[in-house]
Amino acid sequence: MEFLGVLLQLLDATIRVSVPLLLAALAGLYSERSGVFDIGLEGKMLAGAFAGASAAAVTGSAWLGLMAAIAISVFFALVHGFASITHRGNQIVSGVAINFIAAGSTIILGQAWFRQGGRTPSLTGDARFQSITLPGADAVSGVPILGPIYSDLISGHSLLVYAAFAMVPITWWVLFRTRFGLRLRAVGENPAAVDTAGISVAWLRYRAVICTGVLTGAAGAYLAVAQNAGFVKDMTAGKGFIALAALIFAKWRPVPVMFACLLFGFLDAFAIRYQGLAFPGIGRVPVQLMQALPYILTVILLAGFIGKAIPPRAGGVPYVKER
Amino acid sequence: MSTPYAKLPAWADYGLIPLINLVVAFLVAGLVVLLVGESPIRAAGLLIDGAFGSGSGIAYTLYYATSFIFTGLAVAVAFHCGLFNIGGEGQAYVGGLGVALACLAFDGIFPWYLTFLFAILGSAAIGAAWAFLPAYFQAKRGSHIVITTIMFNFIAASLMVYLLVGPLKPPTSMAPQTRTFLDGAHLPKLGWVLEAMGMTVRATPLNITFILALVASVAVWVLIWRTRLGYEIRTQGFSPRAARYAGIGEARIIVITMLISGALAGMMALNPVMGDQHRLQLDFVTGAGFVGIAVALMGRSHPAGIVPAAILFGMLYQGGAEIAFEMPHISRDMIVIIQGLVILFAGALEHMFRPAIQAAFASISPRRAGLEPAKSGSV
């Protein structure tokens, strides 16, 4: 039972750290499947976290925080769209720009508005998404093995956690079972064909980046309004890039995205819990190696040593309508 | 119009459009200053005064510019080959390792100029080595260089933390840094040049690396526009298919270009590590690798544009410190916003104002704007 308790704690931590990765990676999925590369996930998430925490602190409502997070994140997504869809700019450059603008402005505005060294005021009560106890969690907690799994691992998270995991089948359904999803995937592979069919490439891609903005906003709100009680500067700390790595690792497919995020989340949770632990046969693994592992794994995958990650064919290429 | 971006006169293409983009970026930055409740005009005054108002200010501006010239050149060389090296930050970070190893090995034996030579070689070699795998994977295995270089930035950060809290740290010290270098690894300062011109310069970090940066700029110009290798690099960047048809080895050119790019980024480490701090510290790059992207975009990937763009960003870094001192609500993170806006307007949105400018030119002189019907048949 000792082992089960430790394992459950570890998996519980895994879920908590995976959720922002999952939301951001699913966000990237919409954009990249439509042929718009987005390395600005990090910046949109950061801006969302800041807006969410600010709005929640001022209004006292976590829901308004979430709205504000989504609004600002969609705004940045539209800037990305404006640059890369309307003006056919370089999508990578645009993403880099958004990361910088978000990183700088959250600190400057945070300091100017709240005067707490770039932090937002601590959120309490309704200003934060509280953990939800699922029905029957207390009743079954005495049942061996399954009881603690239900009451400790599955129950007791905030609403956004459940929403994030629900987004996996929803995203799958949208992309692979709806007309919008079919067209979105088509525009990422062969925009000229979609254009020939009389469907606006630009409008489809705009809708895709709006989906991206909504989900990165939710990821930011989760960080600042649910997982933590407020915004601290640079709080995304590279999560947007790990999410991007997870997206590639999963070869741009929704369900594998979830497993990739859980894997990277597990590595993170494991590294935090077992700093400096000696493994039998390997010896002490430096914590830095554990932190770098998601990036190393992604590079190995990209190099084609674990399967082949083939991006959407029209990804990164602005569409020029022929006349 | 079938050709959306018809030709403009060179001065408009290389002067007017970048200038307009820059002005718009600064106007938006001014809006942020307004939002914070300060006066953008006063901020601009403080910025210029802080950067150029005193000998020390100029020296600091040029010190920061030195780092940005290296990282800007690194990004630009890769741009010419059609590659986006976003890993300058990581390459510069591990480049510091090459500087530190050379300094730690030779600072007690050699005079500074010999140690400098080894440090240049060390930083360039390790910076290039850090760019090698992303380049090789792009060339041979088709993985996207943008993603791999981002990943290598994070791997570099982890590696350097590991080395600086472990093997490179003297056992007696608590701080995550190497021991302080001896005199044999202190680069000569250049403050006396400014003093000779009648300015007062107190202890400033501007050092001989600035000269090296200018030499590197000329070398990059020669390489890109005056050598066979440079021609191959530009051909590959302009049209990979034409390059293949001309018998240029695609993989070879990609790898060589990235090695040069990584070496230039790695050499940036000479400036702070050997010129100023005299020890290897955590996070000494402080974003210079990313500033290089803005510098290269603003400078249109040409050394003659990169040096002034780097000085502009040096001015922002130095003058930004002055603003942060005078205006409590504005910290140096303002620079990060300006950097982002410059990248957005000079990079991603570089074509935004072009149609309007072309229309203006066309109405003044249709022939010079290249829009006369005889030439572009399908208007």
Interface residues (C-beta under 8 A of the other chain):
Chain A: F37 I39 V79 F82 A83 S84 H87 R88 G89 N90 Q91 I92 V93 S94 V96 A97 I98 N99 F100 I101 A102 A103 G104 S105 I107 I108 L109 Q111 A112 G238 F241 L244 A245 I248 P286 Q288 L289 Q291 A292 Y295 I296 T298 V299 L302 A303 G304 A309 P311 V320 R323
Chain B: S2 P4 V32 L35 V36 G37 F84 I86 L133 P134 F137 R141 G142 S143 H144 V146 I147 T148 I150 M151 F152 F154 I155 S158 L159 V161 Y162 G166 F290 I293 L297 H329 I330 S331 D333 M334 I335 V336 I337 I338 Q339 G340 L341 I343 L344 G347 A348 L349 E350 H351 M352 S378
